[in-house]
């Protein structure tokens, strides 16, 4: 019973989780400027949220504010950092060694944050054997065997859309806990696997819509 | 007065706008499967939202549902497509011709959806003069002059973080309406300019957090 209750208390909506890195990043900026306190209203204005939403979000993680005095930046940043697990130790494989895949592997600071790319897979003979960010590109046919022999936490998909579903299934069969998907498709997977999508075209459509709203066609 | 009222009615929260492409994509899949109606509950389960949130979101765009019968997929998809402006005519420039920039320019279907890359800028002598996706890479020093002579709607930033702020200001001075930012920094810009960020590292941190929530450290 107690265990269940504890579990219930820890349940945090995904929408809140998704905002944590945004809070974390901005709080880190504030810290570097030696700001000690910030009100929910200021945070809201800065992050494009409402003050009540911020108060509600942060209430999941403890009591960092005092009415009228704002949040204590340092404690809040530290706690969110711990929640986000900035001392991660996650092993990743990348599938798809095109431009996007290369950009992901070479993205700054992933290893500093504890995300380690262990292997890269592609089916294009021209790139197999090449080194990207110090990691050798292997043949896609070796993915299943690799996953059997190595414990991988996250599979990253940066393939053309038509290949993504099959690769996602291979990653799941290979035991990954999460999939980071850059391919513009919806992956219908076993609910046990956590999927995080980076919807690039959807982001551009959102921007376009907001421009039209403001400036007309 | 009437004009103001009309404007007020059209105001749609950014959070809702951001979900439209997700609705659109899924409705398009449903259409291809010849699904005629879908309930808010089914949509919710599929998209990881709540049924009441979906009903509230879609209520901004007209009456597509009938209690107990679900939404009419075809009409809803068409309307959202029109709202998203899938017949866009947006002119873009890209700054930053690294792997990420190359991936963006070569991303499938942007031109089909009316997004046209007109020029690419970089300050790396080694890539200047190169063609990416059929477009010549120009020197960053020519950006200001280019923007003066050409009407550009969207500036895309795919540079290292330390360069992003200065480039954003140049784009704003050059008259772009929107900035699509892939650099991992917050851009503090004039409110007139619409900024859409693709937060790649934040997405990975979210995934990592969700994995830890589920599987423990």
Interface residues (C-beta under 8 A of the other chain):
Chain A: X10 X12 X14 X17 X18 X20 X21 X22 X24 X25 X26 X29 X48 X83 X84 X85 X86 X88 X90 X98 X99 X100 X102 X103 X104 X106 X107 X108 X109 X110 X113 X115 X153 X154 X160 X161 X177 X178 X180 X184 X186 X194 X196 X198 X199 X200 X201 X202 X203 X204 X205 X206 X207 X208 X209 X210 X211 X212 X213 X214 X215 X217
Chain B: X10 X12 X14 X17 X18 X20 X21 X22 X24 X25 X26 X29 X48 X83 X84 X85 X86 X88 X90 X98 X99 X100 X102 X103 X104 X106 X107 X108 X109 X110 X113 X115 X153 X154 X160 X161 X177 X178 X180 X184 X186 X194 X196 X198 X199 X200 X201 X202 X203 X204 X205 X206 X207 X208 X209 X210 X211 X212 X213 X214 X215 X217
